[in-house]
């Protein structure tokens, strides 16, 4: 009763009663991706927890189908409606399957789910998948959640939870180069200079499209691990990786001929989100609720700074001493929460 009263008061205040009732009904039936997207908005407007939202949505759905059952009692469709009601009331699986292996992203996911009071249990897949395969498995329902740098196409295909996991740090890129080219990179001052250098990228990553859209020459590979010998062999001049990951990535592909460049910061908006299977919209609601709770009480930043060692990264990367090459991200969704400054590091204001 308390849940329904709280929702009713907020609904009256926003003047969106019919819209919200419609969205709750859609969300409860789990029949469309659009319902999940709208439910994320309603969660933000009403301030409901994921569990409270689910209780109210289930109640609305039951009322909806009961009303339909009465109005269609002579139409011969009551059995189908009862079947739908049975489906709605079936317990939602609390086990979620993810491809996420990385410590920060996995710990963040688990904490967000714990905050939503949803009782989810995370099961990791050991199978290595490229980006294309992850999307296919999510659409099939084999994978419930994965993380990725975003793109407009990806956001239209699976369900994005639009809280940037790295606070924009993934879009602040340092370069792996050949040691022999260090002097060549040190001479770069402008975009025109930078365009004389050739990038290497994974074809499945949105970065390749961003670089190409900005008129930069790009050589791609469908296998990420192939990029390192290709760089050493002179197929291209640099490999751009997020500042928070580049040291570990180079260490995992040791090559005495390669190093991290100390001169250039390649910068573009490229938020990374959790992406959820369209078959699990209630999971997207739960993750968003948990992340918003962490952002509100400051625990997101505390955990982010601790686990990614941000202070140490700033000292070592010396961002303020670098030549900044800024790129546009033409494929960035207009729904990207750029105006929410609490979600981003201050590197974009340099």
C-alpha positions as a Python dict, from the first residue, in 0.01 Angstrom:
ca = {
    (1, 'X'): (0, 0, 0),
    (2, 'X'): (283, 240, 86),
    (3, 'X'): (447, 175, -250),
    (4, 'X'): (126, 248, -439),
    (5, 'X'): (62, 564, -238),
    (6, 'X'): (414, 694, -305),
    (7, 'X'): (381, 625, -675),
    (8, 'X'): (36, 783, -695),
    (9, 'X'): (159, 1103, -531),
    (10, 'X'): (453, 1131, -768),
    (11, 'X'): (243, 1050, -1071),
    (12, 'X'): (-10, 1321, -983),
    (13, 'X'): (275, 1567, -937),
    (14, 'X'): (418, 1497, -1283),
    (15, 'X'): (82, 1489, -1460),
    (16, 'X'): (181, 1175, -1651),
    (17, 'X'): (-67, 924, -1511),
    (18, 'X'): (-177, 766, -1836),
    (19, 'X'): (174, 748, -1976),
    (20, 'X'): (317, 588, -1665),
    (21, 'X'): (34, 336, -1636),
    (22, 'X'): (98, 238, -1997),
    (23, 'X'): (470, 206, -1936),
    (24, 'X'): (422, 0, -1621),
    (25, 'X'): (196, -234, -1812),
    (26, 'X'): (445, -275, -2094),
    (27, 'X'): (734, -325, -1854),
    (28, 'X'): (545, -587, -1656),
    (29, 'X'): (464, -786, -1964),
    (30, 'X'): (828, -767, -2075),
    (31, 'X'): (721, -748, -2439),
    (32, 'X'): (917, -455, -2582),
    (33, 'X'): (1253, -286, -2562),
    (34, 'X'): (1072, 48, -2576),
    (35, 'X'): (899, -37, -2249),
    (36, 'X'): (1233, -86, -2078),
    (37, 'X'): (1366, 245, -2207),
    (38, 'X'): (1056, 427, -2081),
    (39, 'X'): (1075, 245, -1750),
    (40, 'X'): (1426, 383, -1693),
    (41, 'X'): (1283, 733, -1739),
    (42, 'X'): (997, 664, -1500),
    (43, 'X'): (1240, 529, -1241),
    (44, 'X'): (1430, 857, -1258),
    (45, 'X'): (1111, 1069, -1238),
    (46, 'X'): (952, 883, -950),
    (47, 'X'): (1261, 794, -749),
    (48, 'X'): (1136, 438, -700),
    (49, 'X'): (1374, 153, -622),
    (50, 'X'): (1380, -131, -872),
    (51, 'X'): (1199, -364, -633),
    (52, 'X'): (923, -109, -561),
    (53, 'X'): (888, -40, -931),
    (54, 'X'): (848, -411, -1002),
    (55, 'X'): (577, -451, -734),
    (56, 'X'): (372, -164, -870),
    (57, 'X'): (422, -271, -1233),
    (58, 'X'): (308, -625, -1155),
    (59, 'X'): (-4, -493, -983),
    (60, 'X'): (-90, -269, -1278),
    (61, 'X'): (-36, -554, -1522),
    (62, 'X'): (-264, -787, -1326),
    (63, 'X'): (-537, -522, -1317),
    (64, 'X'): (-493, -460, -1689),
    (65, 'X'): (-530, -821, -1789),
    (66, 'X'): (-814, -880, -1545),
    (67, 'X'): (-1004, -593, -1704),
    (68, 'X'): (-937, -730, -2049),
    (69, 'X'): (-1053, -1071, -1940),
    (70, 'X'): (-1390, -932, -1823),
    (71, 'X'): (-1447, -724, -2133),
    (72, 'X'): (-1366, -1014, -2364),
    (73, 'X'): (-1544, -1292, -2174),
    (74, 'X'): (-1769, -1362, -2474),
    (75, 'X'): (-1498, -1330, -2735),
    (76, 'X'): (-1334, -1665, -2681),
    (77, 'X'): (-1000, -1506, -2586),
    (78, 'X'): (-1012, -1557, -2209),
    (79, 'X'): (-779, -1857, -2222),
    (80, 'X'): (-516, -1654, -2405),
    (81, 'X'): (-547, -1372, -2150),
    (82, 'X'): (-514, -1615, -1859),
    (83, 'X'): (-202, -1746, -2026),
    (84, 'X'): (-61, -1395, -2045),
    (85, 'X'): (-139, -1334, -1676),
    (86, 'X'): (31, -1661, -1587),
    (87, 'X'): (336, -1549, -1779),
    (88, 'X'): (347, -1212, -1603),
    (89, 'X'): (327, -1370, -1260),
    (90, 'X'): (601, -1622, -1333),
    (91, 'X'): (908, -1555, -1117),
    (92, 'X'): (1185, -1359, -1286),
    (93, 'X'): (1520, -1536, -1298),
    (94, 'X'): (1763, -1393, -1044),
    (95, 'X'): (2065, -1541, -1219),
    (96, 'X'): (2225, -1319, -1479),
    (97, 'X'): (2487, -1430, -1729),
    (98, 'X'): (2763, -1187, -1821),
    (99, 'X'): (3076, -1180, -2035),
    (100, 'X'): (3235, -925, -1799),
    (101, 'X'): (3566, -1046, -1658),
    (102, 'X'): (3740, -718, -1567),
    (103, 'X'): (3761, -640, -1195),
    (104, 'X'): (3628, -282, -1196),
    (105, 'X'): (3333, -340, -1424),
    (106, 'X'): (3235, -664, -1253),
    (107, 'X'): (3261, -518, -902),
    (108, 'X'): (3057, -217, -1011),
    (109, 'X'): (2786, -440, -1160),
    (110, 'X'): (2762, -649, -844),
    (111, 'X'): (2742, -343, -619),
    (112, 'X'): (2476, -180, -838),
    (113, 'X'): (2265, -496, -822),
    (114, 'X'): (2313, -518, -446),
    (115, 'X'): (2197, -156, -412),
    (116, 'X'): (1881, -230, -609),
    (117, 'X'): (1786, -497, -351),
    (118, 'X'): (1706, -734, -634),
    (119, 'X'): (1873, -1057, -519),
    (120, 'X'): (2049, -1114, -851),
    (121, 'X'): (2336, -1363, -871),
    (122, 'X'): (2606, -1299, -1133),
    (123, 'X'): (2734, -1587, -1343),
    (124, 'X'): (3041, -1522, -1559),
    (125, 'X'): (3090, -1683, -1898),
    (126, 'X'): (3442, -1808, -1967),
    (127, 'X'): (3398, -1799, -2344),
    (128, 'X'): (3590, -1515, -2512),
    (129, 'X'): (3371, -1314, -2750),
    (130, 'X'): (3425, -1021, -2982),
    (131, 'X'): (3181, -730, -2984),
    (132, 'X'): (2966, -866, -3264),
    (133, 'X'): (2925, -1200, -3090),
    (134, 'X'): (2829, -1037, -2758),
    (135, 'X'): (2548, -847, -2927),
    (136, 'X'): (2423, -1160, -3102),
    (137, 'X'): (2422, -1357, -2776),
    (138, 'X'): (2242, -1074, -2595),
    (139, 'X'): (1972, -1065, -2862),
    (140, 'X'): (1934, -1442, -2829),
    (141, 'X'): (1911, -1414, -2451),
    (142, 'X'): (2223, -1625, -2387),
    (143, 'X'): (2407, -1324, -2244),
    (144, 'X'): (2215, -1092, -2011),
    (145, 'X'): (2464, -807, -1969),
    (146, 'X'): (2798, -696, -2110),
    (147, 'X'): (2989, -369, -2118),
    (148, 'X'): (3108, -176, -2419),
    (149, 'X'): (3198, 163, -2552),
    (150, 'X'): (2873, 294, -2693),
    (151, 'X'): (2753, 373, -3044),
    (152, 'X'): (2418, 479, -3185),
    (153, 'X'): (2372, 139, -3350),
    (154, 'X'): (2450, -48, -3029),
    (155, 'X'): (2205, 164, -2827),
    (156, 'X'): (1932, 90, -3082),
    (157, 'X'): (2000, -285, -3073),
    (158, 'X'): (2033, -366, -2701),
    (159, 'X'): (1940, -179, -2382),
    (160, 'X'): (2192, 85, -2267),
    (161, 'X'): (2225, 187, -1903),
    (162, 'X'): (2351, 541, -1959),
    (163, 'X'): (2589, 586, -1666),
    (164, 'X'): (2946, 610, -1807),
    (165, 'X'): (3148, 337, -1636),
    (166, 'X'): (3481, 519, -1668),
    (167, 'X'): (3352, 877, -1628),
    (168, 'X'): (3476, 952, -1980),
    (169, 'X'): (3829, 825, -1915),
    (170, 'X'): (3798, 568, -2193),
    (171, 'X'): (3774, 858, -2440),
    (172, 'X'): (4104, 1003, -2320),
    (173, 'X'): (4344, 791, -2518),
    (174, 'X'): (4717, 744, -2494),
    (175, 'X'): (4916, 585, -2774),
    (176, 'X'): (5129, 275, -2802),
    (177, 'X'): (5404, 350, -3055),
    (178, 'X'): (5732, 210, -3177),
    (179, 'X'): (6023, 333, -2964),
    (180, 'X'): (6205, 428, -3282),
    (181, 'X'): (5925, 678, -3364),
    (182, 'X'): (5934, 868, -3034),
    (183, 'X'): (6095, 1178, -3187),
    (184, 'X'): (5845, 1173, -3475),
    (185, 'X'): (5548, 1183, -3234),
    (186, 'X'): (5711, 1456, -3025),
    (187, 'X'): (5693, 1688, -3328),
    (188, 'X'): (5313, 1667, -3352),
    (189, 'X'): (5152, 2004, -3268),
    (190, 'X'): (4828, 2015, -3470),
    (191, 'X'): (4557, 1797, -3616),
    (192, 'X'): (4724, 1835, -3957),
    (193, 'X'): (5044, 1689, -3810),
    (194, 'X'): (4853, 1405, -3649),
    (195, 'X'): (4678, 1313, -3974),
    (196, 'X'): (5018, 1215, -4116),
    (197, 'X'): (5019, 919, -3876),
    (198, 'X'): (4828, 598, -3933),
    (199, 'X'): (4614, 437, -3660),
    (200, 'X'): (4553, 71, -3591),
    (201, 'X'): (4214, -41, -3456),
    (202, 'X'): (3991, -338, -3396),
    (203, 'X'): (3728, -337, -3672),
    (204, 'X'): (3449, -422, -3427),
    (205, 'X'): (3525, -131, -3194),
    (206, 'X'): (3336, 199, -3241),
    (207, 'X'): (3673, 377, -3223),
    (208, 'X'): (3756, 275, -3579),
    (209, 'X'): (3448, 456, -3709),
    (210, 'X'): (3525, 766, -3499),
    (211, 'X'): (3881, 790, -3629),
    (212, 'X'): (3768, 745, -3989),
    (213, 'X'): (3491, 1005, -3949),
    (214, 'X'): (3757, 1256, -3841),
    (215, 'X'): (3964, 1195, -4152),
    (216, 'X'): (4237, 990, -3984),
    (217, 'X'): (4393, 699, -4176),
    (218, 'X'): (4309, 367, -4009),
    (219, 'X'): (4424, 8, -4054),
    (220, 'X'): (4193, -247, -3891),
    (221, 'X'): (4206, -607, -3775),
    (222, 'X'): (3924, -833, -3667),
    (223, 'X'): (4152, -975, -3396),
    (224, 'X'): (4275, -735, -3127),
    (225, 'X'): (4586, -940, -3049),
    (226, 'X'): (4701, -908, -3412),
    (227, 'X'): (4741, -532, -3371),
    (228, 'X'): (5063, -553, -3171),
    (229, 'X'): (5275, -743, -3427),
    (230, 'X'): (5115, -528, -3699),
    (231, 'X'): (5234, -214, -3518),
    (232, 'X'): (5586, -347, -3470),
    (233, 'X'): (5594, -451, -3834),
    (234, 'X'): (5512, -100, -3955),
    (235, 'X'): (5159, -161, -4084),
    (236, 'X'): (5048, 148, -3891),
    (237, 'X'): (5203, 399, -3649),
    (238, 'X'): (5003, 390, -3324),
    (239, 'X'): (4743, 203, -3126),
    (240, 'X'): (4517, 428, -2913),
    (241, 'X'): (4384, 284, -2587),
    (242, 'X'): (4205, 429, -2284),
    (243, 'X'): (4442, 594, -2038),
    (244, 'X'): (4325, 363, -1759),
    (245, 'X'): (4401, 46, -1953),
    (246, 'X'): (4703, 116, -2171),
    (247, 'X'): (4976, 22, -1923),
    (248, 'X'): (4820, -313, -1839),
    (249, 'X'): (4746, -387, -2204),
    (250, 'X'): (5104, -324, -2313),
    (251, 'X'): (5232, -536, -2023),
    (252, 'X'): (5010, -823, -2138),
    (253, 'X'): (5158, -797, -2489),
    (254, 'X'): (5526, -737, -2403),
    (255, 'X'): (5741, -618, -2690),
    (256, 'X'): (6074, -439, -2639),
    (257, 'X'): (6017, -242, -2959),
    (258, 'X'): (5698, -73, -2827),
    (259, 'X'): (5625, 192, -2563),
    (260, 'X'): (5355, 431, -2442),
    (261, 'X'): (5393, 774, -2605),
    (262, 'X'): (5449, 1059, -2357),
    (263, 'X'): (5346, 1352, -2580),
    (264, 'X'): (4990, 1319, -2717),
    (265, 'X'): (4642, 1291, -2561),
    (266, 'X'): (4381, 1180, -2814),
    (267, 'X'): (4043, 1289, -2681),
    (268, 'X'): (3682, 1216, -2783),
    (269, 'X'): (3351, 1144, -2613),
    (270, 'X'): (3317, 768, -2599),
    (271, 'X'): (3126, 661, -2287),
    (272, 'X'): (3118, 295, -2196),
    (273, 'X'): (2794, 157, -2056),
    (274, 'X'): (2646, -166, -1932),
    (275, 'X'): (2430, -311, -2210),
    (276, 'X'): (2143, -547, -2129),
    (277, 'X'): (1963, -806, -2338),
    (278, 'X'): (1624, -682, -2466),
    (279, 'X'): (1485, -999, -2309),
    (280, 'X'): (1575, -870, -1960),
    (281, 'X'): (1438, -513, -1930),
    (282, 'X'): (1381, -554, -1557),
    (283, 'X'): (1757, -608, -1523),
    (284, 'X'): (1830, -276, -1695),
    (285, 'X'): (1598, -105, -1445),
    (286, 'X'): (1774, -270, -1151),
    (287, 'X'): (2124, -179, -1271),
    (288, 'X'): (2026, 183, -1334),
    (289, 'X'): (1866, 212, -989),
    (290, 'X'): (2179, 78, -822),
    (291, 'X'): (2418, 301, -1017),
    (292, 'X'): (2210, 613, -953),
    (293, 'X'): (2213, 533, -582),
    (294, 'X'): (2593, 505, -590),
    (295, 'X'): (2631, 833, -781),
    (296, 'X'): (2401, 1012, -535),
    (297, 'X'): (2585, 911, -218),
    (298, 'X'): (2936, 945, -364),
    (299, 'X'): (3024, 577, -341),
    (300, 'X'): (3057, 550, -721),
    (301, 'X'): (3341, 806, -722),
    (302, 'X'): (3502, 656, -414),
    (303, 'X'): (3505, 308, -565),
    (304, 'X'): (3614, 441, -906),
    (305, 'X'): (3907, 638, -764),
    (306, 'X'): (4021, 349, -547),
    (307, 'X'): (3994, 61, -793),
    (308, 'X'): (4131, 247, -1096),
    (309, 'X'): (4398, 433, -894),
    (310, 'X'): (4300, 765, -1048),
    (311, 'X'): (4539, 984, -849),
    (312, 'X'): (4833, 769, -955),
    (313, 'X'): (4712, 770, -1316),
    (314, 'X'): (4696, 1151, -1325),
    (315, 'X'): (5049, 1176, -1185),
    (316, 'X'): (5194, 928, -1431),
    (317, 'X'): (5001, 1031, -1744),
    (318, 'X'): (5068, 1407, -1700),
    (319, 'X'): (4759, 1493, -1904),
    (320, 'X'): (4807, 1868, -1862),
    (321, 'X'): (5150, 1854, -2028),
    (322, 'X'): (5033, 1678, -2343),
    (323, 'X'): (4929, 1808, -2683),
    (324, 'X'): (4553, 1743, -2702),
    (325, 'X'): (4409, 1617, -3029),
    (326, 'X'): (4030, 1646, -3000),
    (327, 'X'): (3799, 1447, -3225),
    (328, 'X'): (3425, 1472, -3289),
    (329, 'X'): (3201, 1175, -3219),
    (330, 'X'): (2936, 1209, -3493),
    (331, 'X'): (2758, 889, -3391),
    (332, 'X'): (2708, 992, -3027),
    (333, 'X'): (2348, 952, -2911),
    (334, 'X'): (2163, 1276, -2819),
    (335, 'X'): (2061, 1091, -2501),
    (336, 'X'): (2422, 1085, -2377),
    (337, 'X'): (2409, 1255, -2032),
    (338, 'X'): (2681, 1510, -2111),
    (339, 'X'): (2510, 1780, -1901),
    (340, 'X'): (2540, 1570, -1585),
    (341, 'X'): (2885, 1688, -1479),
    (342, 'X'): (2893, 1453, -1181),
    (343, 'X'): (2922, 1160, -1423),
    (344, 'X'): (3242, 1280, -1594),
    (345, 'X'): (3605, 1355, -1512),
    (346, 'X'): (3725, 1710, -1577),
    (347, 'X'): (3962, 1611, -1858),
    (348, 'X'): (3722, 1738, -2125),
    (349, 'X'): (3751, 2092, -1987),
    (350, 'X'): (4128, 2104, -2029),
}
